[in-house]
Amino acid sequence: MALTIETLMSKMPGAFLPEKAVGLDATIQFKFTGAEPGDWYATVKDGKVEVAKGVHASPKMTLTADSEDYVKIFTGEIDGMQAFMQGKLKLTGDLNLAMKLTQMFKIK
């Protein structure tokens, strides 16, 4: 069964590595296009992550990607940095947060 954005986002809290996010207080907005369009956000604070559907009022960083590409990035089929360089992944806001994002979650 193919991994969906809904499933992927719901699994984020379980894949979170709090030791990689010490002192971090940030909200990341996800904007998905393509087969599974939608808006989600993840708030990292006090060693926890909370994920919700919708648009956050003031995210620290916004990540925009085709839903299929993002699933491939998250599962390691596509390198996130390569996807960014190829324009498959667009980032606005705190780009340092994007680098931390890949370390804060254990990718299966």
C-alpha distances in whole Angstrom, upper triangle without the diagonal:
4,6,9,13,13,11,13,16,16,15,18,21,20,19,23,26,29,31,30,31,35,37,34,34,32,30,27,26,23,23,20,20,19,15,15,19,20,23,22,24,25,28,29,32,34,31,29,26,25,23,23,22,25,28,30,34,35,32,33,31,28,25,24,21,19,16,14,16,16,13,14,17,16,14,17,16,19,22,23,26,26,24,27,29,27,27,24,24,27,29,32,34,34,33,33,31,28,29,29,26,24,26,25,22,20,18,15
4,6,10,11,10,10,14,15,14,17,20,19,18,21,24,27,30,28,29,33,35,32,32,30,27,24,23,20,20,17,17,15,12,12,16,18,20,19,22,22,26,27,30,32,30,27,24,24,21,21,20,23,25,28,31,32,29,30,27,25,22,21,18,15,12,10,13,13,9,11,14,13,11,14,13,16,19,19,23,22,20,23,26,24,24,20,20,23,25,28,31,31,29,30,28,25,26,26,23,21,24,23,20,19,16,14
4,7,8,6,7,10,11,11,13,16,15,15,18,21,24,26,25,25,29,31,28,28,26,23,21,20,17,17,14,16,14,12,11,14,15,17,16,18,19,22,23,26,29,26,23,20,20,17,18,17,20,22,24,28,28,25,27,24,22,19,18,16,14,10,9,11,11,7,9,12,10,9,13,12,15,17,17,21,21,19,21,24,23,22,19,18,21,23,26,28,28,26,27,24,22,23,23,19,18,21,20,16,16,13,12
4,5,5,6,9,10,11,13,16,16,16,18,22,24,27,25,25,29,30,27,27,24,22,19,17,14,14,11,13,12,10,8,11,12,14,13,16,17,20,22,25,28,26,23,19,18,15,15,14,17,19,21,25,26,23,25,22,20,17,16,14,12,8,8,11,10,7,11,13,11,11,15,15,16,19,18,22,22,19,21,24,23,21,18,17,20,21,24,26,26,25,27,24,21,23,23,19,19,21,20,17,18,15,15
4,5,5,6,8,10,11,14,15,15,16,20,22,25,23,23,26,28,24,24,21,18,15,14,10,11,9,11,11,10,7,9,9,10,10,12,13,17,19,22,25,23,20,17,15,12,12,11,13,16,18,21,22,19,21,19,16,14,13,11,10,7,8,10,8,7,11,12,10,12,15,15,16,18,16,20,20,17,19,22,21,20,16,15,17,18,20,22,23,22,24,21,18,21,20,17,17,19,18,16,17,15,15
4,6,5,6,9,10,13,14,15,16,20,22,25,24,23,27,28,25,24,21,18,16,15,12,13,11,13,14,12,9,10,9,11,9,12,13,16,19,22,24,23,19,16,14,11,10,9,12,15,17,21,22,20,22,20,18,16,16,15,14,10,12,14,12,10,14,15,13,14,18,18,19,21,20,23,24,21,22,26,25,23,20,18,20,21,23,24,25,24,25,22,20,23,22,18,19,21,19,17,18,16,17
4,6,5,6,9,11,12,12,15,18,21,24,23,23,26,27,25,24,22,19,18,17,14,16,14,16,16,14,12,14,13,14,12,14,14,17,19,22,24,22,19,16,14,12,12,12,15,18,20,24,25,22,24,22,20,18,18,16,16,12,13,15,12,10,13,15,12,12,16,17,18,20,19,23,24,21,23,26,26,24,21,20,22,22,24,26,26,25,26,23,21,23,22,18,18,20,18,15,15,14,14
4,5,5,7,10,10,10,12,16,18,21,20,20,23,25,22,22,20,17,15,15,12,14,12,15,16,14,12,14,13,13,11,12,12,15,16,20,22,20,17,14,13,11,12,12,15,17,19,22,23,20,21,19,17,15,15,14,14,10,11,12,10,7,11,11,8,9,13,14,15,17,16,19,21,18,20,23,23,22,18,17,19,19,22,23,23,22,22,19,17,19,18,14,14,16,15,12,12,11,11
4,5,5,8,10,10,11,15,17,20,19,18,21,22,19,19,17,14,12,12,10,12,11,15,16,15,12,13,11,11,8,9,9,12,14,17,19,18,14,11,10,7,8,9,12,14,15,19,19,17,18,16,15,13,14,14,14,11,13,14,11,10,13,13,10,12,15,17,18,19,17,20,22,19,20,24,23,22,19,17,18,18,20,21,21,20,21,18,16,18,17,13,14,16,14,12,13,13,14
4,6,7,8,10,11,15,17,20,19,19,22,23,21,20,18,16,15,15,13,15,15,18,19,18,15,16,14,13,10,11,10,13,14,17,19,17,14,11,9,7,9,10,14,16,17,21,21,19,21,19,18,17,18,18,18,15,16,17,14,13,16,16,13,14,18,20,21,22,20,23,25,23,24,27,27,26,23,21,22,22,23,24,24,24,24,20,19,21,19,16,17,18,15,13,14,14,14
4,6,5,6,9,12,15,18,17,17,20,22,20,20,19,17,16,16,15,17,17,20,21,19,17,18,17,16,13,13,12,14,14,17,19,16,13,11,11,9,12,13,17,19,19,23,23,20,21,20,19,18,19,18,19,15,16,17,14,12,15,15,11,12,15,18,19,20,19,22,24,22,23,26,27,26,22,21,22,22,24,24,24,23,23,20,18,20,18,14,15,16,13,10,11,10,11
4,5,5,6,10,12,15,14,14,17,19,16,16,15,14,12,14,13,16,16,19,21,20,17,18,16,15,12,11,9,11,11,14,16,13,11,8,8,7,11,13,16,17,17,21,20,17,18,17,17,15,17,17,18,15,17,17,13,12,15,14,10,12,15,17,18,18,16,20,22,20,21,24,25,24,21,19,20,19,21,21,20,20,19,16,15,16,14,11,12,12,10,7,9,10,11
4,5,5,9,10,13,13,13,15,17,15,15,15,14,14,15,15,18,19,22,24,24,20,21,19,17,13,12,9,10,10,12,13,11,8,6,7,7,11,14,17,18,18,21,21,18,19,18,19,18,20,20,22,19,20,21,17,16,18,17,14,15,18,21,22,21,20,23,25,24,24,27,28,27,25,22,23,22,23,22,21,21,21,17,17,18,15,13,14,14,10,9,10,12,14
4,6,9,10,14,14,14,17,19,18,18,18,17,17,19,18,21,21,24,26,25,22,23,21,20,17,16,13,14,13,15,15,12,10,9,10,11,14,17,20,22,21,25,24,22,22,21,22,20,22,22,23,20,21,21,18,16,18,18,14,14,17,20,21,22,20,24,26,24,25,29,29,29,26,24,25,24,26,25,24,24,23,19,19,19,17,14,15,14,11,9,9,11,11
4,7,10,12,12,13,16,18,17,18,17,17,16,18,17,20,20,23,24,24,21,23,21,20,17,15,13,14,13,15,16,13,11,10,12,12,15,18,21,22,22,25,24,21,21,20,20,19,21,20,21,19,19,19,16,14,16,15,11,12,14,17,18,18,17,20,22,21,22,25,26,26,23,21,23,22,24,24,22,21,20,17,16,16,14,11,11,11,8,5,5,7,9
4,6,9,9,9,12,14,13,14,14,14,14,16,16,20,21,24,26,26,23,24,22,20,16,14,11,12,9,12,12,9,8,7,10,11,15,18,20,21,20,23,22,19,18,18,19,18,20,21,22,20,21,21,17,16,18,16,13,14,16,19,20,19,17,20,23,22,22,25,27,26,24,21,22,21,22,22,20,19,18,15,15,15,12,10,10,9,6,4,7,9,12
4,6,6,7,10,13,12,14,15,16,16,19,19,23,24,27,29,29,26,27,25,23,20,17,14,14,11,12,12,8,9,9,13,15,18,21,24,24,23,25,24,20,19,19,21,20,23,23,25,23,24,23,20,19,20,18,15,16,17,21,21,20,18,20,23,23,23,26,28,28,26,23,24,22,24,22,20,19,17,15,15,14,11,10,10,8,5,6,7,10,13
4,5,5,7,10,10,12,13,15,16,19,20,24,25,29,31,31,28,29,26,24,20,17,14,12,9,9,9,5,6,8,12,15,18,22,24,24,22,24,22,20,18,19,21,21,24,25,27,26,27,26,22,22,23,21,18,19,20,24,24,23,21,23,26,26,25,28,30,29,28,25,25,23,24,22,19,20,17,15,16,15,12,12,13,10,7,9,11,14,17
4,6,6,10,10,13,15,17,18,22,23,26,28,31,33,34,31,31,29,27,23,21,17,16,12,12,11,7,10,12,16,18,22,25,27,27,25,27,25,22,20,21,23,23,26,27,29,28,29,27,24,24,25,22,19,21,21,25,25,23,21,23,26,26,26,28,31,30,29,26,27,24,25,23,20,20,17,15,17,15,12,13,13,10,8,10,12,15,18
4,6,9,9,12,13,15,16,19,20,24,25,29,31,31,29,29,27,25,22,19,15,14,11,12,12,9,11,12,16,17,21,24,25,25,23,25,23,20,18,18,20,20,23,24,26,25,26,24,21,22,22,19,17,19,19,22,22,20,18,19,22,23,22,25,27,27,26,23,23,21,22,20,17,16,13,12,13,11,8,9,10,7,5,8,10,13,17
4,6,5,9,10,12,13,17,19,22,24,28,30,31,28,28,26,23,20,16,13,11,8,8,9,6,9,10,13,15,19,22,23,22,20,22,19,17,15,15,18,18,22,23,26,25,26,25,21,22,23,20,18,20,20,24,23,21,19,20,23,23,22,25,27,27,26,22,22,19,20,18,15,15,12,10,12,12,8,9,11,9,6,10,12,15,19
4,6,9,11,14,16,20,22,26,28,31,34,35,32,31,29,26,23,19,16,13,10,9,8,6,10,12,15,18,21,25,26,25,22,23,21,19,16,18,21,22,25,27,30,29,30,29,25,26,27,24,22,24,24,28,27,25,22,23,27,27,26,28,31,30,29,26,26,22,23,20,17,18,15,13,15,15,11,13,15,12,10,13,16,19,22
4,7,10,13,15,19,22,25,28,31,34,35,33,32,29,26,23,19,16,13,9,8,7,8,11,13,16,18,21,24,25,24,21,21,19,17,15,17,20,21,25,27,30,30,32,30,26,27,29,26,23,26,26,30,29,27,24,24,28,28,26,29,32,30,30,26,25,22,22,19,16,17,14,13,16,16,12,14,17,15,12,16,19,22,25
4,6,10,12,15,18,22,24,28,31,32,29,28,25,22,19,15,12,10,7,6,7,8,10,10,13,15,18,21,21,20,17,18,15,13,11,13,16,18,21,24,27,26,28,27,23,24,26,23,21,24,24,27,26,24,21,22,25,25,23,26,29,27,26,23,22,19,18,15,12,14,12,9,13,13,10,11,14,13,11,14,17,20,23
4,7,10,14,17,20,23,26,30,31,28,26,24,20,17,13,11,7,6,4,7,9,10,10,12,14,16,19,19,17,14,15,12,11,9,12,15,17,21,23,26,26,28,27,23,25,27,24,22,25,26,29,27,26,22,23,27,26,24,27,29,27,27,23,22,18,17,14,12,15,13,11,14,15,12,13,16,15,13,16,19,21,25
4,7,10,13,16,19,23,26,28,25,23,20,17,14,10,8,6,5,7,10,11,11,10,11,12,14,16,16,14,11,12,10,7,6,8,11,13,17,20,23,22,25,24,20,22,24,21,19,23,24,26,25,23,20,21,24,23,21,24,26,24,23,19,18,15,14,11,10,12,11,8,11,13,11,11,14,15,12,15,18,20,24
4,7,10,13,16,20,23,24,21,20,17,13,10,7,6,4,6,9,12,13,12,9,9,10,11,13,12,11,8,10,8,5,5,7,9,11,14,17,20,19,22,21,18,20,22,20,18,21,23,25,24,22,19,20,23,22,20,23,25,22,21,18,16,13,13,11,10,13,13,10,11,14,13,11,15,16,13,15,19,20,23
4,7,10,13,16,20,21,18,17,14,11,9,5,5,6,8,11,15,15,13,10,10,9,11,12,12,10,8,11,9,5,6,5,6,7,11,13,16,16,19,18,14,16,19,16,15,19,20,22,20,19,16,17,20,18,16,20,21,19,18,14,13,10,10,9,9,11,12,8,9,12,11,9,12,14,12,13,17,18,21
4,7,10,13,17,18,16,13,11,7,6,4,7,9,11,15,18,18,16,13,12,10,10,10,9,7,7,9,9,6,8,6,5,6,8,11,14,14,17,16,13,16,18,16,15,19,20,22,20,20,16,18,20,18,16,20,20,18,16,13,12,10,10,10,11,13,14,11,11,15,15,12,15,17,16,16,19,19,22
4,6,10,13,15,12,10,8,6,5,6,8,11,14,17,21,20,18,14,13,10,10,9,9,8,10,13,12,10,11,9,6,5,6,8,10,10,13,13,10,12,15,13,13,16,18,19,18,18,14,17,18,15,14,18,18,16,13,11,10,10,11,12,14,14,16,13,12,15,15,12,14,17,16,15,18,17,20
4,7,10,12,10,8,6,5,7,9,12,15,17,21,24,24,21,18,16,13,12,10,9,9,11,14,14,12,14,11,7,6,5,7,8,9,12,12,10,13,15,14,15,18,19,20,18,19,16,18,19,15,15,18,17,14,12,10,10,10,11,14,16,16,18,16,14,18,18,15,17,20,19,19,21,20,22
4,7,9,7,5,5,6,8,11,14,17,20,23,27,26,23,19,18,15,14,11,11,12,14,17,18,15,17,14,11,8,6,5,5,5,9,10,8,10,13,13,13,16,18,18,16,18,15,18,18,14,15,18,17,14,11,10,11,12,14,17,19,18,21,18,16,19,20,17,18,21,20,19,21,19,21
4,7,6,4,7,9,12,15,17,21,23,27,30,29,27,23,22,18,17,14,14,14,17,20,20,18,20,17,13,11,8,6,5,6,9,10,10,12,14,15,16,18,19,19,17,19,17,19,19,15,15,18,16,13,11,11,12,14,16,19,21,20,23,21,19,22,23,20,20,24,24,22,24,22,23
4,6,6,9,12,15,18,20,24,26,30,33,32,29,26,24,21,20,17,17,18,21,23,24,22,24,21,17,14,11,8,5,6,7,9,10,12,13,15,16,18,19,18,17,19,18,20,19,15,17,19,17,15,12,13,14,17,19,22,24,23,26,24,21,24,25,22,22,26,26,24,25,22,23
4,6,10,13,15,18,21,25,27,31,34,32,29,26,24,20,19,17,17,19,22,25,26,24,26,23,19,17,14,11,8,6,7,10,11,11,13,16,16,17,19,18,18,20,19,22,21,18,19,22,19,18,14,15,17,20,22,25,27,26,28,26,23,26,27,23,23,27,26,24,25,22,22
4,6,10,12,15,18,21,24,27,30,29,26,22,21,17,16,13,14,16,19,22,23,21,23,21,17,15,12,11,8,6,8,11,11,11,14,15,15,17,19,18,18,20,19,22,22,18,19,22,21,19,15,15,17,19,21,23,25,24,27,24,22,24,25,21,22,25,24,22,23,21,21
4,7,10,14,17,20,23,26,30,29,26,22,20,16,15,12,11,13,16,19,20,19,21,18,15,13,10,9,8,7,10,12,11,13,15,16,17,19,21,20,19,21,19,22,22,18,19,22,20,18,15,14,15,17,18,21,23,23,25,23,21,24,24,21,22,25,24,22,24,22,23
4,7,10,14,17,20,23,27,26,23,19,17,13,11,8,8,9,13,16,17,16,18,16,13,12,10,10,10,9,12,14,12,14,17,17,17,19,22,22,21,22,20,22,23,19,20,23,22,19,16,15,15,16,17,19,21,22,24,21,19,23,23,20,21,24,23,21,23,22,23
4,7,11,14,17,20,23,23,20,17,14,11,9,6,5,6,9,12,14,12,15,13,10,10,9,11,12,11,14,15,13,15,18,17,17,20,22,23,21,22,19,22,23,20,19,23,22,19,17,15,14,14,15,16,18,19,21,18,17,21,21,17,19,22,20,20,22,21,23
4,7,10,13,17,20,20,17,13,11,7,6,4,5,6,8,12,13,11,14,12,10,10,11,12,13,12,15,16,13,14,17,16,15,18,20,22,21,21,18,21,23,20,19,23,23,20,18,15,15,15,15,16,17,18,20,16,16,19,18,15,17,20,17,16,19,19,21
4,7,10,13,16,16,14,10,8,6,6,6,7,7,7,10,10,8,11,10,9,10,11,13,16,14,17,17,14,15,19,17,15,19,21,23,22,21,18,21,23,20,19,23,23,21,19,16,15,14,14,14,15,16,17,14,14,17,16,13,15,17,15,15,18,18,21
4,6,10,13,13,10,6,6,4,6,9,10,10,9,12,12,9,10,10,10,11,14,15,18,16,19,19,15,16,19,17,14,18,20,22,21,21,18,20,23,21,20,23,24,22,20,17,17,15,15,15,14,16,16,12,13,15,13,11,13,15,12,12,15,16,19
4,6,10,10,8,5,5,6,9,12,12,12,9,12,11,9,10,11,12,13,16,19,21,20,23,22,18,19,22,20,17,21,22,25,24,23,20,22,25,23,22,26,27,25,23,20,19,17,16,15,14,16,16,12,13,16,13,11,15,15,12,13,17,18,21
4,7,7,6,4,7,9,12,15,16,15,13,15,13,11,11,12,14,15,18,20,23,22,24,23,19,20,22,20,17,20,22,25,24,23,20,22,25,24,22,26,27,26,24,21,20,18,17,16,14,15,14,11,13,14,11,10,13,13,10,11,15,17,20
4,6,6,6,8,12,14,17,18,18,15,16,15,13,12,15,17,18,22,24,27,25,28,27,23,24,26,24,21,24,25,28,28,26,23,25,28,27,26,29,31,29,28,24,24,21,20,18,16,18,16,13,16,17,14,13,16,15,12,14,18,20,23
4,6,8,11,14,17,21,22,21,18,20,18,17,16,18,21,22,25,27,30,28,31,30,26,26,29,26,23,26,27,30,30,28,26,27,31,30,29,32,34,32,31,28,27,24,24,21,19,21,19,16,19,19,16,16,18,17,13,15,18,21,24
4,7,10,14,17,20,22,22,20,21,20,18,17,18,21,21,25,26,29,27,29,28,24,24,26,24,21,23,24,28,27,26,24,25,29,28,27,30,32,31,30,26,26,23,24,22,19,20,18,15,17,17,14,14,16,14,10,12,15,18,21
4,7,10,13,17,19,19,17,20,19,16,16,17,19,20,23,24,26,24,26,26,22,22,24,22,19,21,23,26,26,25,23,25,28,27,26,30,31,30,28,25,25,23,23,21,19,21,19,16,17,18,14,13,16,14,11,11,14,17,19
4,7,10,14,16,16,14,17,16,14,14,15,16,17,19,21,23,21,23,23,19,19,21,19,16,19,21,24,24,23,20,23,26,24,24,27,29,27,25,22,22,20,20,19,18,19,18,14,15,17,13,11,14,14,10,10,13,15,18
4,7,10,13,14,12,15,15,13,15,15,16,17,19,20,22,20,22,23,19,19,22,20,17,20,22,25,25,25,22,24,27,25,25,28,29,27,25,22,22,20,21,20,19,20,20,16,17,19,16,14,16,17,13,13,16,17,20
4,7,10,11,11,14,15,13,15,15,14,14,16,17,19,16,19,20,16,16,19,18,15,18,21,23,23,23,20,23,25,23,23,27,27,25,23,20,20,19,19,19,19,20,20,16,16,19,17,14,16,17,14,13,16,17,19
4,6,9,9,13,14,13,15,15,14,15,16,17,19,16,19,20,17,17,21,20,18,20,23,25,25,25,22,25,27,24,24,28,28,26,23,20,20,19,19,19,20,21,22,18,18,21,20,17,19,20,18,17,19,20,22
4,7,9,13,15,13,17,16,14,14,15,16,16,14,18,19,16,17,20,20,18,21,23,25,24,25,22,25,27,24,23,27,27,24,22,19,19,19,19,20,21,22,23,20,20,23,22,18,20,23,20,19,21,21,23
4,7,10,12,12,15,15,13,14,14,16,17,15,19,20,17,18,22,21,20,23,25,26,26,26,23,26,27,24,23,27,27,24,22,19,18,18,17,18,20,21,23,20,20,23,22,19,22,24,22,21,24,24,26
4,7,9,9,12,12,10,12,13,15,17,16,20,20,18,20,23,22,21,24,26,27,26,26,23,25,26,23,22,25,26,22,21,18,17,16,15,15,17,19,21,18,18,22,21,19,21,24,22,22,25,25,27
4,6,6,10,11,10,13,14,17,19,19,22,22,19,21,24,23,21,25,27,28,27,27,23,25,27,24,23,26,27,24,22,19,17,16,14,14,15,18,19,16,17,21,20,17,21,23,20,21,24,25,27
4,6,10,12,11,15,16,19,22,22,26,25,22,25,28,26,25,28,30,32,30,29,25,27,29,26,24,28,28,25,24,21,19,17,15,13,15,18,20,18,19,22,22,20,23,25,23,24,27,28,31
4,7,9,10,13,16,19,22,22,26,25,22,24,27,25,24,27,29,31,29,27,24,24,27,25,22,26,27,24,23,20,17,15,12,10,12,15,17,15,16,20,19,18,21,23,21,22,26,27,30
4,5,7,10,13,16,19,19,23,22,19,21,23,21,20,24,25,27,25,24,20,21,24,22,19,22,24,21,20,17,15,12,10,8,9,12,14,11,13,16,15,14,17,19,17,19,22,23,26
4,7,10,14,17,20,21,24,22,19,22,24,21,20,24,24,26,24,22,19,19,22,21,18,21,23,20,20,16,14,11,9,6,6,9,10,8,10,13,13,12,16,17,16,18,21,22,26
4,7,10,13,17,18,20,18,16,19,20,17,17,21,21,23,21,19,15,16,19,17,14,17,19,17,16,13,10,7,6,4,5,7,9,7,8,11,12,11,14,16,15,17,20,20,24
4,7,10,14,14,17,16,13,16,18,16,16,20,20,22,19,18,15,15,18,15,13,16,17,14,14,10,8,6,5,6,8,9,12,10,9,13,14,12,14,17,16,17,20,20,23
4,7,10,11,14,12,10,13,15,12,13,16,17,18,16,15,11,13,15,12,10,14,14,12,10,7,6,5,7,9,10,10,12,10,8,12,13,11,13,16,15,16,19,18,21
4,7,9,12,10,9,12,14,12,14,17,17,18,15,15,12,14,15,11,10,13,13,10,8,6,5,6,9,12,14,13,16,14,12,15,17,14,15,19,19,18,21,19,22
4,6,8,7,6,10,11,10,12,14,15,15,13,13,11,13,13,9,9,13,11,9,6,5,6,9,12,15,17,15,18,16,13,16,18,15,15,19,19,18,20,18,20
4,6,5,6,9,10,10,12,14,15,14,13,14,13,15,14,11,12,15,13,11,7,8,10,13,16,19,20,19,21,20,17,19,21,18,18,21,21,20,21,19,20
4,5,5,6,9,10,11,12,14,14,13,15,13,16,16,13,14,17,16,14,10,10,12,15,17,20,21,20,22,20,17,20,21,17,17,20,20,18,19,17,18
4,5,5,6,9,10,11,12,11,11,13,13,16,15,12,14,17,15,14,10,11,14,17,20,23,24,22,24,22,19,20,22,18,17,21,21,19,19,16,17
4,5,5,6,9,10,10,9,8,10,9,12,11,8,11,13,11,11,7,8,12,14,18,20,21,19,21,19,16,17,19,16,15,19,19,17,18,15,16
4,5,5,6,9,10,10,9,10,9,12,12,9,11,14,13,12,9,8,11,13,16,18,19,17,18,16,13,15,16,13,12,16,16,14,15,12,14
4,5,5,6,8,8,9,11,11,14,14,12,14,17,16,16,12,12,15,16,19,22,22,20,21,19,16,17,18,14,13,16,16,14,14,11,12
4,5,5,6,5,5,8,9,13,12,10,13,15,14,15,11,11,15,17,20,23,23,20,21,20,16,17,18,15,13,16,17,15,14,11,11
4,6,5,6,5,6,6,9,10,8,10,13,13,13,10,9,13,14,18,20,19,17,17,16,13,13,15,12,10,13,14,12,12,9,11
4,5,8,8,9,8,12,13,11,13,16,16,16,13,12,15,15,19,20,19,17,18,15,13,13,13,10,8,11,12,9,9,6,8
4,6,8,9,10,14,14,13,16,18,18,19,15,15,18,19,22,24,23,21,21,19,16,16,16,13,11,13,14,11,10,6,6
4,5,6,8,11,11,11,14,16,16,17,14,14,17,18,22,24,22,20,20,18,15,15,16,13,10,13,14,12,11,7,8
4,7,9,12,11,11,14,16,15,16,13,14,18,19,23,25,25,22,22,21,18,17,19,17,14,16,18,15,14,11,11
4,6,9,7,7,10,12,11,13,10,11,15,16,20,22,22,19,20,19,15,15,17,15,12,16,18,16,15,12,13
4,6,5,6,9,10,11,12,11,11,14,15,19,20,20,16,17,16,13,12,15,13,10,13,16,15,14,12,14
4,5,5,6,9,10,11,9,8,11,11,15,17,16,13,14,13,9,9,12,10,8,12,14,13,14,12,15
4,5,5,6,9,10,10,9,11,11,14,16,15,12,12,13,10,9,12,12,10,13,16,16,17,15,18
4,5,5,6,9,9,9,12,13,17,19,18,15,16,17,13,13,16,15,13,16,19,18,19,17,19
4,5,5,6,5,6,9,11,15,17,18,14,16,16,12,13,16,15,13,17,19,18,19,16,18
4,5,5,6,5,6,8,11,14,14,11,14,14,10,11,15,14,13,16,18,18,20,18,21
4,5,8,8,9,11,14,17,17,13,15,17,13,14,17,17,16,19,21,21,23,21,23
4,6,8,10,12,16,19,19,16,19,19,16,17,20,19,18,21,23,23,24,21,23
4,5,6,10,13,16,17,15,18,18,15,16,20,18,18,21,23,23,24,22,24
4,7,10,13,17,18,16,18,18,14,16,19,17,16,20,21,20,22,19,21
4,7,10,13,14,12,15,14,11,13,16,13,13,17,18,18,20,18,20
4,7,10,12,10,14,13,10,13,16,14,15,18,19,19,22,20,23
4,7,8,7,10,10,8,11,13,12,14,17,17,18,21,20,23
4,7,7,11,10,10,13,15,14,16,19,19,20,23,23,26
4,6,9,9,9,12,13,13,16,18,18,20,23,23,27
4,5,6,7,10,10,11,14,15,15,18,21,22,25
4,5,5,7,9,10,12,14,15,17,20,20,24
4,5,5,7,9,11,11,12,15,18,19,23
4,5,5,6,9,10,10,13,16,17,21
4,5,5,7,9,10,12,15,15,18
4,5,6,7,9,11,14,14,18
4,5,5,6,9,12,13,17
4,5,5,7,10,11,15
4,6,6,8,8,12
4,6,7,9,13
4,7,9,13
4,6,9
4,6
4
